[in-house]
Amino acid sequence: MEERLEMPEAGVRTVVLSDAAGLRVEFVERPGSSPVSHADPFTATAAQTFTHLALQVPNLDAAFTRLTVECGAGQVSPPAPGVTEGLRFAYVTDPEGNLLELIEMSRG
């Protein structure tokens, strides 16, 4: 965790996560906000808006299990082969119902 910030005047709080390679992700929480929920990744594309965050993981099965079993993420679609050869993917939801795509790319 790189930074935490509370902005009471705006009614939000944020946290920034980063890694040694320079990847930074900021999460923003606003109590009382209205959740947007999509049944699946294809339904999400019916509106012109953010639909999901895609994250590449080194071991899809382990990441999916950890997130859904240990961390309480919602299961949307289990690990499956993608259209591109060597790609596998799965979808989960975070506690606020946002779609997260997990992607594993085999090296070959």
C-alpha positions as CSV (number, residue, x, y, z in Angstrom):
1,M,0.0,0.0,0.0
2,E,1.5,3.3,-1.1
3,E,-1.0,5.8,0.0
4,R,-4.3,6.2,1.9
5,L,-6.4,9.4,1.7
6,E,-9.6,10.4,3.3
7,M,-11.5,13.4,1.8
8,P,-14.5,14.0,4.1
9,E,-15.5,17.1,2.2
10,A,-16.1,14.9,-0.9
11,G,-17.3,11.9,1.1
12,V,-14.7,9.6,-0.3
13,R,-11.6,7.7,0.8
14,T,-9.0,6.2,-1.4
15,V,-6.1,3.8,-1.3
16,V,-3.3,3.4,-3.8
17,L,-1.5,0.1,-4.2
18,S,1.8,-0.2,-6.1
19,D,4.5,-2.7,-6.9
20,A,8.2,-2.6,-7.5
21,A,7.6,-2.5,-11.3
22,G,5.7,0.8,-11.1
23,L,2.1,-0.6,-11.4
24,R,-0.3,1.6,-9.5
25,V,-4.0,1.0,-8.8
26,E,-6.2,3.4,-7.0
27,F,-9.4,2.3,-5.3
28,V,-12.1,4.8,-4.3
29,E,-14.9,4.2,-1.8
30,R,-17.9,6.5,-1.4
31,P,-20.4,5.4,1.3
32,G,-24.0,5.4,0.1
33,S,-23.0,5.1,-3.6
34,S,-25.4,3.1,-5.8
35,P,-23.9,-0.2,-7.0
36,V,-23.9,-1.1,-10.6
37,S,-24.2,-4.8,-11.2
38,H,-23.9,-6.9,-14.3
39,A,-24.9,-10.5,-14.6
40,D,-22.0,-11.3,-16.9
41,P,-19.3,-9.6,-18.9
42,F,-21.4,-9.5,-22.1
43,T,-24.4,-7.9,-20.4
44,A,-22.0,-5.2,-19.0
45,T,-21.2,-4.1,-22.6
46,A,-24.8,-3.0,-23.2
47,A,-24.0,0.4,-21.6
48,Q,-21.2,2.7,-22.6
49,T,-19.3,2.7,-19.3
50,F,-16.5,1.0,-17.4
51,T,-17.4,-2.7,-17.5
52,H,-14.5,-4.5,-15.8
53,L,-10.9,-4.5,-14.7
54,A,-8.7,-7.2,-16.2
55,L,-5.7,-8.5,-14.2
56,Q,-3.0,-10.9,-15.5
57,V,-2.2,-13.5,-12.9
58,P,0.6,-16.2,-13.0
59,N,-1.7,-19.0,-11.9
60,L,-5.4,-18.6,-12.8
61,D,-6.7,-21.6,-10.8
62,A,-4.9,-20.5,-7.6
63,A,-6.0,-16.9,-8.0
64,F,-9.6,-17.8,-8.6
65,T,-9.7,-20.2,-5.7
66,R,-8.0,-17.7,-3.3
67,L,-10.4,-14.9,-4.3
68,T,-13.6,-16.9,-4.2
69,V,-12.9,-19.2,-1.3
70,E,-10.6,-17.3,1.0
71,C,-11.5,-13.7,0.1
72,G,-15.3,-14.0,-0.6
73,A,-15.3,-12.7,-4.2
74,G,-18.3,-13.7,-6.1
75,Q,-18.0,-16.4,-8.8
76,V,-19.2,-15.2,-12.2
77,S,-17.4,-17.6,-14.6
78,P,-14.8,-20.3,-13.6
79,P,-11.5,-20.6,-15.3
80,A,-11.9,-21.4,-19.0
81,P,-9.9,-21.3,-22.3
82,G,-9.9,-18.0,-24.1
83,V,-10.3,-17.4,-27.8
84,T,-6.5,-16.7,-28.1
85,E,-4.3,-19.8,-27.9
86,G,-2.6,-20.0,-24.6
87,L,-5.0,-17.6,-22.8
88,R,-7.3,-18.6,-20.0
89,F,-9.7,-16.4,-18.1
90,A,-12.2,-16.2,-15.3
91,Y,-14.5,-13.6,-13.9
92,V,-15.3,-12.7,-10.3
93,T,-17.0,-9.8,-8.5
94,D,-15.5,-7.7,-5.8
95,P,-17.6,-6.9,-2.6
96,E,-19.3,-4.0,-4.4
97,G,-20.3,-6.2,-7.4
98,N,-17.7,-4.9,-9.9
99,L,-16.5,-7.4,-12.5
100,L,-12.9,-8.4,-12.4
101,E,-11.4,-10.5,-15.1
102,L,-8.4,-12.8,-14.3
103,I,-6.2,-13.6,-17.2
104,E,-3.4,-16.3,-17.4
105,M,-1.2,-16.3,-20.5
106,S,0.9,-19.4,-21.0
107,R,4.3,-18.9,-22.4
108,G,5.0,-21.0,-25.4
